[in-house]
Amino acid sequence: MAINQMTKDQLRWQAEDDARTMARYQEIMQDNARKNRAIKEANKQAADLQKRANAMKTPAGTKAASTKRKK
């Protein structure tokens, strides 16, 4: 929904939700262990999404290429 189509109550709710999101961000960034766990999980989710995207590019009945990088 475009911002100019949102009601006053929807804009207020969005601002409240955004404020909570920013507060959680600050909490996470100040806690190194929590931040590192979140980064690890974000990387895992990104890899899973890439794997799914690659699978959509592969014709049916063929094997998808590996997305793992050699270090």
C-alpha positions, -999 to 999 in steps of 0.1 A, spaced: 0 0 0 14 34 -9 20 58 19 -5 84 5 -32 57 6 -26 48 43 -50 61 69 -39 81 99 -42 50 121 -22 29 97 6 55 96 6 57 134 8 19 137 36 18 111 56 44 131 51 25 163 62 -8 147 92 9 131 102 24 165 101 -11 181 122 -24 152 149 2 157 149 -5 195 154 -42 188 182 -34 164 200 -14 190 196 -42 216 210 -68 191 239 -47 180 250 -41 216 250 -78 225 279 -94 205 269 -130 211 233 -123 200 246 -102 170 269 -130 159 241 -156 162 219 -134 141 246 -129 115 252 -167 113 215 -173 109 211 -145 83 240 -161 63 223 -195 65 190 -181 53 207 -163 24 224 -195 14 191 -214 15 174 -187 -6 202 -188 -31 199 -226 -33 162 -223 -40 167 -196 -66 193 -218 -83 169 -248 -83 143 -227 -101 169 -221 -129 176 -258 -134 155 -277 -159 134 -305 -144 152 -338 -142 187 -324 -140 210 -318 -110 215 -283 -98 250 -269 -95 265 -265 -60 265 -230 -44 293 -238 -19 324 -217 -23 359 -231 -17 379 -212 8 
